[in-house]
Amino acid sequence: MKVDREPLRNRFQTANRIKSLVRNYSTDLDDIYVQRQGLNGETVPLSALGLDEMFDYVRRLPYQADPKPKEIVSRPCHLFSGRFQGIDCKKKTVLMASWAKRNGVPYRFIGSSQREDQKVHHIFPQFKIDGHWINADATYPDYRIGESKELTFAEVL
């Protein structure tokens, strides 16, 4: 497995790396199989899940922050290789945006803050559904698709 290492010095560099990973490796989702929820419990690639199923799957993946001071992003196939015990907002954003790309759903990335100083510390995707941008932030298990958050700052990255 080839590993590229580069320092991610700011939110714009991090967002550009995430965009590149989605653009170049969204097809990884075609080779990652999961058991679908429901009566038949069939095994399907992540790319074949519906939006609600994909969101539920990703939000249930254990959250784990990157070891400080490192910021780590990864292509989808590496997230399931056993290297990561949990994944953070950046990696969950890669998964959700990769799903959107594979399914023809327009997407963009939002950098946000809930801090008083408005320093951006979080990223999540938005999807354009029926002409409206909706939040698809699957970072934590209690988040819901389309849910708005109390933010002190947000920007499209």
N, CA, C and O atoms as a DFTB+ gen file, in Angstrom:
628 C
 N C O
     1  1       0.843      -1.161       0.000
     2  2       0.000       0.000       0.000
     3  2       0.894       1.231       0.000
     4  3       1.785       1.363       0.839
     5  1       0.650       2.125      -0.940
     6  2       1.389       3.371      -1.041
     7  2       0.782       4.381      -0.080
     8  3      -0.432       4.586      -0.072
     9  1       1.621       5.007       0.726
    10  2       1.160       6.019       1.669
    11  2       1.823       7.341       1.305
    12  3       3.048       7.431       1.230
    13  1       1.010       8.358       1.080
    14  2       1.531       9.705       0.854
    15  2       1.471      10.442       2.170
    16  3       0.462      10.403       2.874
    17  1       2.549      11.108       2.495
    18  2       2.583      11.901       3.713
    19  2       2.869      13.341       3.338
    20  3       3.829      13.639       2.627
    21  1       2.030      14.213       3.823
    22  2       2.252      15.634       3.635
    23  2       1.628      16.356       4.818
    24  3       0.567      15.963       5.302
    25  1       2.274      17.393       5.275
    26  2       1.672      18.129       6.393
    27  2       0.434      18.888       5.921
    28  3       0.439      19.503       4.855
    29  1      -0.607      18.836       6.717
    30  2      -1.822      19.595       6.441
    31  2      -1.797      20.800       7.370
    32  3      -2.091      20.688       8.560
    33  1      -1.447      21.936       6.820
    34  2      -1.147      23.110       7.641
    35  2      -2.348      23.992       7.936
    36  3      -2.322      24.765       8.893
    37  1      -3.405      23.891       7.131
    38  2      -4.566      24.749       7.375
    39  2      -5.821      24.102       6.796
    40  3      -5.751      23.076       6.120
    41  1      -6.946      24.707       7.068
    42  2      -8.230      24.119       6.657
    43  2      -8.374      24.055       5.140
    44  3      -9.032      23.150       4.627
    45  1      -7.777      24.988       4.418
    46  2      -7.900      24.982       2.964
    47  2      -7.078      23.845       2.352
    48  3      -7.531      23.182       1.419
    49  1      -5.894      23.624       2.868
    50  2      -5.069      22.514       2.393
    51  2      -5.740      21.183       2.729
    52  3      -5.752      20.262       1.912
    53  1      -6.293      21.088       3.930
    54  2      -6.998      19.862       4.329
    55  2      -8.203      19.623       3.433
    56  3      -8.415      18.504       2.964
    57  1      -8.998      20.667       3.189
    58  2     -10.182      20.527       2.329
    59  2      -9.773      20.139       0.914
    60  3     -10.439      19.313       0.289
    61  1      -8.700      20.712       0.401
    62  2      -8.250      20.355      -0.951
    63  2      -7.794      18.902      -1.022
    64  3      -8.010      18.233      -2.033
    65  1      -7.170      18.414       0.035
    66  2      -6.757      16.995       0.061
    67  2      -7.992      16.097       0.105
    68  3      -8.031      15.065      -0.565
    69  1      -8.998      16.480       0.887
    70  2     -10.244      15.707       0.948
    71  2     -10.917      15.702      -0.422
    72  3     -11.385      14.657      -0.873
    73  1     -10.972      16.845      -1.083
    74  2     -11.566      16.924      -2.424
    75  2     -10.842      15.989      -3.390
    76  3     -11.474      15.296      -4.187
    77  1      -9.522      15.977      -3.313
    78  2      -8.725      15.110      -4.183
    79  2      -9.005      13.633      -3.903
    80  3      -9.130      12.834      -4.831
    81  1      -9.101      13.278      -2.638
    82  2      -9.394      11.883      -2.275
    83  2     -10.756      11.452      -2.816
    84  3     -10.892      10.349      -3.346
    85  1     -11.753      12.306      -2.686
    86  2     -13.095      11.977      -3.190
    87  2     -13.060      11.870      -4.716
    88  3     -13.585      10.920      -5.295
    89  1     -12.445      12.842      -5.342
    90  2     -12.381      12.859      -6.813
    91  2     -11.667      11.612      -7.364
    92  3     -12.112      11.025      -8.350
    93  1     -10.574      11.220      -6.728
    94  2      -9.752      10.128      -7.258
    95  2     -10.111       8.736      -6.751
    96  3      -9.801       7.743      -7.408
    97  1     -10.761       8.651      -5.588
    98  2     -10.947       7.338      -4.972
    99  2     -12.378       7.022      -4.547
   100  3     -12.589       6.093      -3.767
   101  1     -13.356       7.763      -5.034
   102  2     -14.747       7.451      -4.657
   103  2     -15.143       6.046      -5.106
   104  3     -16.033       5.438      -4.512
   105  1     -14.496       5.527      -6.139
   106  2     -14.811       4.176      -6.620
   107  2     -14.428       3.100      -5.602
   108  3     -14.862       1.954      -5.725
   109  1     -13.616       3.457      -4.593
   110  2     -13.328       2.499      -3.513
   111  2     -14.615       1.962      -2.909
   112  3     -14.662       0.812      -2.472
   113  1     -15.665       2.786      -2.880
   114  2     -16.930       2.355      -2.265
   115  2     -17.550       1.169      -2.985
   116  3     -18.336       0.428      -2.394
   117  1     -17.207       0.980      -4.250
   118  2     -17.738      -0.157      -5.012
   119  2     -17.158      -1.485      -4.525
   120  3     -17.729      -2.545      -4.783
   121  1     -16.023      -1.431      -3.820
   122  2     -15.335      -2.645      -3.376
   123  2     -15.417      -2.874      -1.865
   124  3     -14.798      -3.800      -1.343
   125  1     -16.178      -2.035      -1.168
   126  2     -16.361      -2.188       0.281
   127  2     -17.789      -2.676       0.501
   128  3     -18.746      -1.935       0.280
   129  1     -17.926      -3.915       0.933
   130  2     -19.246      -4.522       1.085
   131  2     -19.693      -4.497       2.543
   132  3     -18.910      -4.742       3.461
   133  1     -20.975      -4.194       2.724
   134  2     -21.579      -4.156       4.057
   135  2     -22.918      -4.879       3.998
   136  3     -23.520      -5.036       2.936
   137  1     -23.357      -5.307       5.154
   138  2     -24.658      -5.951       5.215
   139  2     -25.728      -4.881       5.364
   140  3     -25.692      -4.056       6.277
   141  1     -26.675      -4.920       4.444
   142  2     -27.773      -3.952       4.437
   143  2     -28.717      -4.255       5.593
   144  3     -28.990      -5.417       5.892
   145  1     -29.210      -3.211       6.236
   146  2     -30.199      -3.365       7.308
   147  2     -31.529      -3.809       6.688
   148  3     -31.807      -3.506       5.528
   149  1     -32.323      -4.505       7.440
   150  2     -33.635      -4.901       6.943
   151  2     -33.833      -6.395       6.967
   152  3     -33.009      -7.141       7.496
   153  1     -34.946      -6.826       6.381
   154  2     -35.344      -8.220       6.442
   155  2     -34.386      -9.156       5.711
   156  3     -34.013     -10.200       6.246
   157  1     -33.985      -8.791       4.491
   158  2     -33.151      -9.724       3.731
   159  2     -31.674      -9.628       4.098
   160  3     -30.937     -10.590       3.879
   161  1     -31.218      -8.517       4.642
   162  2     -29.836      -8.382       5.095
   163  2     -28.801      -8.696       4.033
   164  3     -27.740      -9.237       4.342
   165  1     -29.100      -8.361       2.773
   166  2     -28.153      -8.663       1.700
   167  2     -26.858      -7.878       1.867
   168  3     -26.837      -6.826       2.506
   169  1     -25.796      -8.390       1.294
   170  2     -24.511      -7.725       1.311
   171  2     -24.359      -6.946       0.015
   172  3     -24.489      -7.502      -1.076
   173  1     -24.079      -5.639       0.145
   174  2     -23.977      -4.752      -1.010
   175  2     -22.766      -3.830      -0.839
   176  3     -22.291      -3.621       0.278
   177  1     -22.273      -3.283      -1.948
   178  2     -21.211      -2.286      -1.815
   179  2     -21.754      -1.003      -1.190
   180  3     -22.934      -0.685      -1.337
   181  1     -20.897      -0.277      -0.499
   182  2     -21.323       0.992       0.114
   183  2     -21.954       1.923      -0.913
   184  3     -22.902       2.641      -0.598
   185  1     -21.437       1.915      -2.131
   186  2     -21.969       2.809      -3.165
   187  2     -23.421       2.493      -3.527
   188  3     -24.113       3.348      -4.080
   189  1     -23.891       1.287      -3.225
   190  2     -25.256       0.892      -3.567
   191  2     -26.276       1.223      -2.488
   192  3     -27.478       1.067      -2.705
   193  1     -25.813       1.677      -1.325
   194  2     -26.750       2.052      -0.262
   195  2     -27.501       3.317      -0.657
   196  3     -26.977       4.144      -1.404
   197  1     -28.713       3.469      -0.164
   198  2     -29.439       4.719      -0.321
   199  2     -28.854       5.768       0.614
   200  3     -28.060       5.446       1.497
   201  1     -29.243       7.010       0.420
   202  2     -28.699       8.096       1.236
   203  2     -28.910       7.860       2.726
   204  3     -27.965       7.980       3.505
   205  1     -30.119       7.532       3.132
   206  2     -30.387       7.314       4.560
   207  2     -29.573       6.146       5.104
   208  3     -29.065       6.211       6.223
   209  1     -29.445       5.071       4.312
   210  2     -28.655       3.914       4.755
   211  2     -27.182       4.262       4.905
   212  3     -26.543       3.871       5.881
   213  1     -26.644       4.999       3.937
   214  2     -25.234       5.378       4.000
   215  2     -24.988       6.292       5.190
   216  3     -24.017       6.112       5.925
   217  1     -25.854       7.261       5.379
   218  2     -25.702       8.180       6.502
   219  2     -25.727       7.408       7.823
   220  3     -24.880       7.633       8.688
   221  1     -26.682       6.512       7.981
   222  2     -26.763       5.722       9.215
   223  2     -25.525       4.856       9.404
   224  3     -25.022       4.725      10.520
   225  1     -25.034       4.270       8.327
   226  2     -23.848       3.423       8.433
   227  2     -22.645       4.247       8.908
   228  3     -21.947       3.849       9.841
   229  1     -22.408       5.384       8.270
   230  2     -21.228       6.191       8.595
   231  2     -21.340       6.793       9.994
   232  3     -20.349       6.831      10.723
   233  1     -22.523       7.261      10.382
   234  2     -22.638       7.885      11.706
   235  2     -22.452       6.866      12.832
   236  3     -22.118       7.245      13.954
   237  1     -22.663       5.588      12.550
   238  2     -22.466       4.550      13.574
   239  2     -21.017       4.073      13.665
   240  3     -20.662       3.366      14.608
   241  1     -20.179       4.449      12.702
   242  2     -18.761       4.104      12.804
   243  2     -18.176       4.840      14.004
   244  3     -18.476       6.018      14.198
   245  1     -17.361       4.191      14.803
   246  2     -16.823       4.842      16.006
   247  2     -16.033       6.102      15.669
   248  3     -15.240       6.127      14.727
   249  1     -16.267       7.138      16.455
   250  2     -15.524       8.386      16.307
   251  2     -14.238       8.306      17.112
   252  3     -14.224       7.845      18.254
   253  1     -13.165       8.762      16.495
   254  2     -11.902       8.909      17.219
   255  2     -11.136      10.059      16.589
   256  3     -10.899      10.074      15.381
   257  1     -10.754      11.016      17.412
   258  2      -9.967      12.151      16.933
   259  2      -8.576      11.678      16.539
   260  3      -8.073      10.681      17.057
   261  1      -7.964      12.408      15.616
   262  2      -6.584      12.124      15.240
   263  2      -5.667      12.437      16.412
   264  3      -5.966      13.318      17.218
   265  1      -4.545      11.715      16.512
   266  2      -3.580      12.022      17.580
   267  2      -2.957      13.392      17.335
   268  3      -2.409      13.643      16.262
   269  1      -3.038      14.261      18.307
   270  2      -2.500      15.620      18.176
   271  2      -0.990      15.569      18.116
   272  3      -0.402      14.751      18.823
   273  1      -0.336      16.368      17.340
   274  2      -0.856      17.451      16.503
   275  2      -1.154      17.018      15.067
   276  3      -1.322      17.878      14.203
   277  1      -1.224      15.734      14.788
   278  2      -1.429      15.242      13.423
   279  2      -2.866      15.438      12.961
   280  3      -3.807      15.393      13.753
   281  1      -3.007      15.654      11.672
   282  2      -4.299      15.639      10.999
   283  2      -4.169      14.606       9.892
   284  3      -3.290      14.716       9.037
   285  1      -5.045      13.599       9.903
   286  2      -4.925      12.486       8.963
   287  2      -6.183      12.416       8.109
   288  3      -7.300      12.457       8.623
   289  1      -5.987      12.309       6.798
   290  2      -7.086      12.017       5.879
   291  2      -6.696      10.760       5.112
   292  3      -5.513      10.442       4.992
   293  1      -7.685      10.055       4.598
   294  2      -7.392       8.792       3.944
   295  2      -8.449       8.470       2.903
   296  3      -9.601       8.887       3.017
   297  1      -8.039       7.718       1.884
   298  2      -9.002       7.253       0.889
   299  2      -9.906       6.202       1.541
   300  3      -9.512       5.576       2.525
   301  1     -11.100       6.006       1.010
   302  2     -12.069       5.116       1.650
   303  2     -11.574       3.700       1.926
   304  3     -11.822       3.176       3.012
   305  1     -10.881       3.063       0.980
   306  2     -10.471       1.666       1.199
   307  2      -9.537       1.522       2.393
   308  3      -9.555       0.489       3.062
   309  1      -8.721       2.536       2.674
   310  2      -7.798       2.451       3.798
   311  2      -8.514       2.586       5.141
   312  3      -8.007       2.124       6.164
   313  1      -9.677       3.209       5.141
   314  2     -10.425       3.369       6.393
   315  2     -10.941       2.035       6.917
   316  3     -11.253       1.902       8.100
   317  1     -11.029       1.046       6.028
   318  2     -11.556      -0.264       6.418
   319  2     -10.460      -1.335       6.417
   320  3     -10.752      -2.531       6.433
   321  1      -9.219      -0.902       6.400
   322  2      -8.106      -1.854       6.344
   323  2      -7.635      -2.281       7.727
   324  3      -6.696      -3.068       7.841
   325  1      -8.268      -1.777       8.773
   326  2      -7.879      -2.146      10.126
   327  2      -6.866      -1.202      10.742
   328  3      -6.502      -1.362      11.907
   329  1      -6.402      -0.213       9.975
   330  2      -5.437       0.750      10.510
   331  2      -6.077       1.690      11.518
   332  3      -5.418       2.129      12.461
   333  1      -7.347       2.003      11.331
   334  2      -8.017       2.991      12.170
   335  2      -8.999       2.308      13.112
   336  3      -9.801       1.477      12.686
   337  1      -8.936       2.655      14.378
   338  2      -9.882       2.116      15.361
   339  2     -11.177       2.908      15.364
   340  3     -12.213       2.409      15.803
   341  1     -11.124       4.110      14.886
   342  2     -12.267       4.999      14.759
   343  2     -11.884       6.077      13.769
   344  3     -10.716       6.204      13.403
   345  1     -12.849       6.843      13.340
   346  2     -12.557       7.873      12.345
   347  2     -13.195       9.190      12.759
   348  3     -14.218       9.212      13.444
   349  1     -12.582      10.280      12.337
   350  2     -13.046      11.600      12.723
   351  2     -13.872      12.242      11.613
   352  3     -14.227      11.584      10.635
   353  1     -14.172      13.521      11.767
   354  2     -15.033      14.225      10.816
   355  2     -14.446      14.255       9.408
   356  3     -15.189      14.169       8.430
   357  1     -13.131      14.375       9.292
   358  2     -12.512      14.436       7.964
   359  2     -12.706      13.126       7.203
   360  3     -13.045      13.126       6.020
   361  1     -12.490      12.028       7.889
   362  2     -12.611      10.720       7.249
   363  2     -14.080      10.383       6.957
   364  3     -14.388       9.785       5.926
   365  1     -14.975      10.766       7.860
   366  2     -16.407      10.542       7.607
   367  2     -16.884      11.413       6.450
   368  3     -17.761      11.010       5.687
   369  1     -16.307      12.606       6.320
   370  2     -16.627      13.477       5.192
   371  2     -16.181      12.832       3.882
   372  3     -16.907      12.893       2.890
   373  1     -15.013      12.222       3.863
   374  2     -14.534      11.525       2.662
   375  2     -15.532      10.429       2.274
   376  3     -15.886      10.297       1.102
   377  1     -15.982       9.649       3.252
   378  2     -16.928       8.569       2.954
   379  2     -18.245       9.099       2.404
   380  3     -18.735       8.609       1.386
   381  1     -18.821      10.100       3.071
   382  2     -20.120      10.624       2.640
   383  2     -20.019      11.292       1.264
   384  3     -20.881      11.080       0.412
   385  1     -18.977      12.093       1.044
   386  2     -18.827      12.757      -0.252
   387  2     -18.524      11.749      -1.359
   388  3     -18.952      11.936      -2.499
   389  1     -17.801      10.696      -1.039
   390  2     -17.546       9.643      -2.032
   391  2     -18.859       8.982      -2.438
   392  3     -19.070       8.681      -3.613
   393  1     -19.740       8.757      -1.465
   394  2     -21.059       8.197      -1.784
   395  2     -21.805       9.147      -2.723
   396  3     -22.381       8.716      -3.721
   397  1     -21.790      10.436      -2.398
   398  2     -22.501      11.416      -3.227
   399  2     -21.947      11.410      -4.660
   400  3     -22.711      11.411      -5.626
   401  1     -20.636      11.405      -4.785
   402  2     -20.027      11.396      -6.123
   403  2     -20.442      10.148      -6.904
   404  3     -20.791      10.243      -8.081
   405  1     -20.407       8.991      -6.263
   406  2     -20.764       7.738      -6.944
   407  2     -22.236       7.712      -7.342
   408  3     -22.613       7.000      -8.272
   409  1     -23.068       8.479      -6.649
   410  2     -24.506       8.455      -6.911
   411  2     -25.010       9.710      -7.609
   412  3     -26.218       9.920      -7.712
   413  1     -24.098      10.542      -8.088
   414  2     -24.484      11.718      -8.867
   415  2     -25.164      12.816      -8.072
   416  3     -25.913      13.614      -8.636
   417  1     -24.918      12.868      -6.782
   418  2     -25.516      13.898      -5.921
   419  2     -24.502      15.034      -5.774
   420  3     -23.373      14.795      -5.345
   421  1     -24.885      16.265      -6.124
   422  2     -23.962      17.385      -5.929
   423  2     -23.610      17.531      -4.443
   424  3     -24.458      17.357      -3.568
   425  1     -22.347      17.854      -4.184
   426  2     -21.891      17.974      -2.800
   427  2     -20.898      19.118      -2.692
   428  3     -20.309      19.554      -3.681
   429  1     -20.730      19.590      -1.469
   430  2     -19.709      20.582      -1.154
   431  2     -19.285      20.367       0.288
   432  3     -19.901      19.598       1.025
   433  1     -18.220      21.062       0.679
   434  2     -17.675      20.889       2.019
   435  2     -17.832      22.172       2.821
   436  3     -17.606      23.270       2.312
   437  1     -18.220      22.021       4.078
   438  2     -18.396      23.143       4.986
   439  2     -17.385      23.033       6.119
   440  3     -17.310      22.011       6.801
   441  1     -16.612      24.093       6.311
   442  2     -15.749      24.205       7.479
   443  2     -16.515      25.003       8.515
   444  3     -17.109      26.030       8.188
   445  1     -16.513      24.549       9.760
   446  2     -17.342      25.227      10.754
   447  2     -16.669      25.296      12.115
   448  3     -15.661      24.644      12.385
   449  1     -17.281      26.119      12.954
   450  2     -16.813      26.286      14.320
   451  2     -18.000      26.460      15.248
   452  3     -19.019      27.047      14.884
   453  1     -17.846      25.940      16.448
   454  2     -18.795      26.199      17.528
   455  2     -18.077      26.937      18.658
   456  3     -18.621      27.122      19.747
   457  1     -16.858      27.346      18.374
   458  2     -16.035      28.018      19.370
   459  2     -16.313      29.523      19.376
   460  3     -16.717      30.092      18.362
   461  1     -16.095      30.154      20.521
   462  2     -16.263      31.597      20.629
   463  2     -15.342      32.365      19.705
   464  3     -15.738      33.383      19.138
   465  1     -14.100      31.883      19.546
   466  2     -13.127      32.574      18.692
   467  2     -13.347      32.289      17.203
   468  3     -12.622      32.823      16.363
   469  1     -14.319      31.469      16.872
   470  2     -14.728      31.121      15.510
   471  2     -13.654      30.385      14.714
   472  3     -13.720      30.345      13.486
   473  1     -12.676      29.809      15.386
   474  2     -11.648      29.031      14.692
   475  2     -12.282      27.755      14.134
   476  3     -12.931      27.003      14.861
   477  1     -12.086      27.523      12.836
   478  2     -12.663      26.344      12.179
   479  2     -11.974      25.089      12.713
   480  3     -10.747      24.983      12.703
   481  1     -12.793      24.140      13.181
   482  2     -12.276      22.899      13.769
   483  2     -13.042      21.676      13.286
   484  3     -12.802      20.564      13.758
   485  1     -13.967      21.876      12.343
   486  2     -14.838      20.784      11.925
   487  2     -15.125      20.923      10.432
   488  3     -15.199      22.032       9.902
   489  1     -15.285      19.789       9.766
   490  2     -15.688      19.769       8.364
   491  2     -16.788      18.735       8.181
   492  3     -16.779      17.677       8.810
   493  1     -17.730      19.061       7.313
   494  2     -18.788      18.105       6.977
   495  2     -19.290      18.415       5.566
   496  3     -19.125      19.532       5.078
   497  1     -19.900      17.427       4.915
   498  2     -20.426      17.672       3.574
   499  2     -21.871      18.168       3.617
   500  3     -22.617      17.908       4.561
   501  1     -22.227      18.878       2.576
   502  2     -23.623      19.193       2.300
   503  2     -23.952      18.593       0.940
   504  3     -23.108      18.558       0.045
   505  1     -25.187      18.121       0.795
   506  2     -25.660      17.560      -0.461
   507  2     -26.780      18.437      -0.996
   508  3     -27.586      18.965      -0.230
   509  1     -26.826      18.590      -2.308
   510  2     -27.900      19.356      -2.927
   511  2     -29.019      18.396      -3.309
   512  3     -28.895      17.604      -4.243
   513  1     -30.107      18.490      -2.567
   514  2     -31.270      17.622      -2.760
   515  2     -32.469      18.514      -3.068
   516  3     -32.781      19.428      -2.305
   517  1     -33.134      18.248      -4.179
   518  2     -34.294      19.043      -4.595
   519  2     -34.005      20.539      -4.572
   520  3     -34.845      21.340      -4.161
   521  1     -32.804      20.906      -5.018
   522  2     -32.445      22.312      -5.132
   523  2     -32.007      22.984      -3.845
   524  3     -31.755      24.189      -3.839
   525  1     -31.909      22.231      -2.748
   526  2     -31.526      22.804      -1.454
   527  2     -30.305      22.077      -0.908
   528  3     -30.198      20.855      -1.021
   529  1     -29.382      22.838      -0.314
   530  2     -28.219      22.241       0.340
   531  2     -28.625      21.753       1.724
   532  3     -29.135      22.523       2.538
   533  1     -28.394      20.465       1.987
   534  2     -28.706      19.906       3.309
   535  2     -27.428      19.371       3.951
   536  3     -26.537      18.869       3.266
   537  1     -27.357      19.484       5.252
   538  2     -26.207      18.965       5.989
   539  2     -26.235      17.445       5.984
   540  3     -27.268      16.821       6.224
   541  1     -25.072      16.865       5.703
   542  2     -24.915      15.407       5.736
   543  2     -23.755      15.078       6.677
   544  3     -22.854      14.312       6.337
   545  1     -23.805      15.675       7.862
   546  2     -22.748      15.534       8.864
   547  2     -22.987      14.268       9.675
   548  3     -23.829      14.242      10.572
   549  1     -22.240      13.224       9.350
   550  2     -22.395      11.919      10.003
   551  2     -21.322      11.689      11.068
   552  3     -20.991      10.543      11.374
   553  1     -20.780      12.760      11.629
   554  2     -19.653      12.641      12.550
   555  2     -19.999      11.848      13.808
   556  3     -19.221      10.992      14.228
   557  1     -21.141      12.117      14.406
   558  2     -21.491      11.482      15.677
   559  2     -22.788      10.684      15.549
   560  3     -23.631      11.001      14.711
   561  1     -22.950       9.643      16.382
   562  2     -24.114       8.763      16.239
   563  2     -25.460       9.438      16.473
   564  3     -26.484       8.947      15.997
   565  1     -25.478      10.558      17.199
   566  2     -26.768      11.210      17.459
   567  2     -27.123      12.262      16.400
   568  3     -28.181      12.883      16.495
   569  1     -26.266      12.474      15.398
   570  2     -26.566      13.430      14.335
   571  2     -27.592      12.844      13.368
   572  3     -27.666      11.629      13.189
   573  1     -28.365      13.704      12.761
   574  2     -29.393      13.306      11.793
   575  2     -29.160      14.054      10.483
   576  3     -28.673      15.184      10.484
   577  1     -29.504      13.427       9.389
   578  2     -29.328      14.064       8.087
   579  2     -30.234      15.293       7.998
   580  3     -31.395      15.255       8.403
   581  1     -29.684      16.371       7.464
   582  2     -30.439      17.607       7.327
   583  2     -30.480      18.462       8.582
   584  3     -31.009      19.574       8.562
   585  1     -29.926      17.952       9.671
   586  2     -29.969      18.659      10.948
   587  2     -29.057      19.888      10.915
   588  3     -27.930      19.823      10.424
   589  1     -29.552      20.994      11.437
   590  2     -28.748      22.210      11.565
   591  2     -28.077      22.236      12.924
   592  3     -28.581      21.674      13.897
   593  1     -26.938      22.893      12.971
   594  2     -26.171      23.001      14.215
   595  2     -26.055      24.472      14.594
   596  3     -26.121      25.355      13.738
   597  1     -25.880      24.721      15.893
   598  2     -25.574      26.072      16.371
   599  2     -24.098      26.325      16.093
   600  3     -23.238      25.725      16.737
   601  1     -23.798      27.192      15.156
   602  2     -22.424      27.462      14.769
   603  2     -22.094      28.930      15.002
   604  3     -22.952      29.803      14.874
   605  1     -20.852      29.184      15.341
   606  2     -20.381      30.555      15.445
   607  2     -19.796      31.028      14.122
   608  3     -19.675      32.229      13.878
   609  1     -19.426      30.051      13.253
   610  2     -18.852      30.379      11.953
   611  2     -18.994      29.175      11.034
   612  3     -18.883      28.030      11.471
   613  1     -19.242      29.447       9.748
   614  2     -19.279      28.385       8.744
   615  2     -18.889      28.979       7.394
   616  3     -19.218      30.125       7.090
   617  1     -18.188      28.189       6.594
   618  2     -17.795      28.625       5.257
   619  2     -17.729      27.433       4.317
   620  3     -17.425      26.314       4.730
   621  1     -18.016      27.689       3.054
   622  2     -17.833      26.667       2.034
   623  2     -16.348      26.587       1.730
   624  3     -15.707      27.599       1.444
   625  1     -15.809      25.387       1.792
   626  2     -14.370      25.193       1.520
   627  2     -14.157      24.682       0.103
   628  3     -13.018      24.459      -0.308
